[in-house]
C-alpha cells in the first residue's frame, strides 16, 4: 500500500465528522519525505475553525495511522 493510500484510509475516520458539518478534505499530495498536503473543501474552506480541524482532527488521524508522516499542510 502506498503512503497516499495509507493517508486516504486514515482520513476515513475523520471524514464523517467533517461531512456532518458540510465539509470535507481532499488529499492533494503525499511526498516521499512524509509531507502531506490536503485541501479543506465545501464548508471547511474558509471556516474560522479550519486550522483547529486540520490540527486536531485531520493531522491526528493521519499521524496515528501512518507514523511515517512528518507534517500535514493545508493548501
N, C-alpha and C positions, 0 to 999 in steps of 0.2 A: 504494500500500500504506500503510495506517495505521501509526502508531507502535506500537500494540498488536500488529498483525500482524508487524511487524519484530521486536519483542521475542519474540513466540512462536516465530518462525523461529530467532532466535538461541539460544533455550533448547533447541532440538532437539539441539545439540551437548553440552549439559550433562546433559540428562535421562538418557541411558543410564548414566552414572556414578552418578547418584542412584538410579535404579531397580535397579541391580546390588546396592545396599546396602539395598533395600527401601523407598526413599524416593521423593519426587517434589516438584515445585514447581508452583504454580498462580499465574498472573498475576491479581492482584485488580484493579489499576487502572494505567493509564498516563495521566498528566496531560499537558496541552499544554505545560507548562513543563519537561518532561523528568524527572519523578519517577515511578519505577516502584515499585509496591507488590506484593510477592509473599508467598505463604504456603507455607512448607515443610510438606509433608504426609507421611502414613504414618510410617515410622520416622525421618524427618528432624525431625518435630515433637517438640521437647523433647530432641533429641540434644545431648550436650555439644559436639559438633563442628559444630553448625548454624551458628554465627557464622562459622567459618572456611569452611564450604561456601558460605555466602552471599557472603562477600567474594571468595574465590579462584576459585570455580567459576562461580557464577551471575552475579555482578557483572561479572567479567572477560569472560565470554561475551557478555553484553548490551552492554557498553560498546565492545567490539571491533567488534561487528556493527552497532551503532546509536550512532554517536558523539554524536548529539544528546541522548542520555540523560545526565543530570547526576548522578542518585543512584538507588540501589536500596535500598529499605527492606523489612524483614520485618514483616509484620503478623499 
